[in-house]
């Protein structure tokens, strides 16, 4: 029958068991390292998504600012064009008045 004191034949089982334990320790270490890398990658991905969201918001802000600037430029251009027309009208009016004054002066001198 079975006797607890009886020794198992030494056929390399202890070495195999030790190798399996070592392999298990190695695999456990690799698993922990892989988990840590996975967590690190997840954190990086979150950081990238947040950065992309910030850039998207900045792009939207820039587009809004550009549209506002374009609108302001358009208004300024219209004002300048109106001023140019007004200056031209004033110049013509001044020329006419100058002619009238010169005419009046020539009549006074005559």
Secondary structure, DSSP 8 states (H G I E B T S, - for coil): ---TTS----SSHHHHHHHHHHHHHHHHHHHHHHHHHHHHHHHHHHHHHHHHHHHHHHHHHHHHHHHHHHHHHHHHHHHHHHHHHHHHHHHHHHHHHHHHHHHHHHHHH-
